[in-house]
Amino acid sequence: MPIEMTGNDSWRIFRIMSEFVEGFEVMARVGPAVSMFGSARTKPDDPMYIAAERTAHLLAKSKLAVITGGGPGIMEAANKGAFDAKGVSVGCNITLPQEQEGNKYQTISLDFHYFYARKVMFVKYASAFICFPGGYGTLDEFFETITLIQTLKVAPQPIILYGKSYWTGLVDWIRDQLQTGHFIDAEDINIFHIVDSPEEAVRQIKKGIKKPWWKPRDAVLKHLGDAMLKSTTMMASPAIEDAGEGTRYGSRPKKTSRKHARPGKKAEQ
C-alpha cells in the first residue's frame, strides 16, 4: 500500500525540532558522559545486568555521567549503578507501539518519538560508549557509532564491547569478511576493544578519553585525525567544522566529469 503524502508532513518538522531543542538544552548541562547500550530484555539476576550496574557505578564514581535509553534491562542496570553512586543518570526514553516503562533510576529524563533525534543525544554528549549484549537496537547503535568515527563525522571516542563470549563471533566475522574482503581497513578493527570486567571497561574508557586509541591510515584523513586529537574542542580546522548536532561538516562530493550512461550505452569508465 503506497504511503499517502499530505500537507501535514511538512508540519512534522516542528515536532522534530522540539525534540532536538529540548534535548540540546537539557543535555548541554550533563558534563562528561558515557553512553551505555544493551538489551532491554536482560533480567536483574543476569550476570550482564550485574556487570552493567557495576560498570556504571564505577563510571559515576569517576565523575562521568551515564546515558542510556531509559528502559529496562541493561539500560536499567546502568541507570541504577550511576544512581546508587549518586552520579548523573540520564535516560533518553523512546515511545514505542508496545508500551515500555522507563526505569526509576533516572536523575534526568527525556522522551523521544524519533529514534534519530534520540541517537543524536547518545552520540553528541558522550565521550565514550559501552555496548553490552543486545539485539537489533544494540547492534544498530554500535554500527552507527563506529561508522561515524570511521568516517570522521565524530571524534574518535573509545568504544567498549562488553562480553567476549557474545561479541567475539561478530568480530571474527568482521575480520574474515569485511577486513579480508577489503571493505574496511585493517586499523578499523581498532575502533573498539572487547573487555570482560567492569574494572577493565572503565580503565579502557578513561585511557581512551585521555588519548584516543584510533586514527585513520589514509594520509589526508590521518592529517585530519591528528588535528582532532590536538584540539581540545575536536574542531581544529574548517574541514572538520562542527555541524552543531554532533557531527562535522566536510567537503561536498566532487562532481564527476565522466558521462552518465544512457539507454543502450555503457557509462564512461
Summary of the structure (lengths in Angstrom):
residues: 269
radius of gyration: 20.2
end to end distance: 39.2
largest distance: 68.7
contacts: 840
relative contact order: 0.11
helix: 45%
strand: 13%
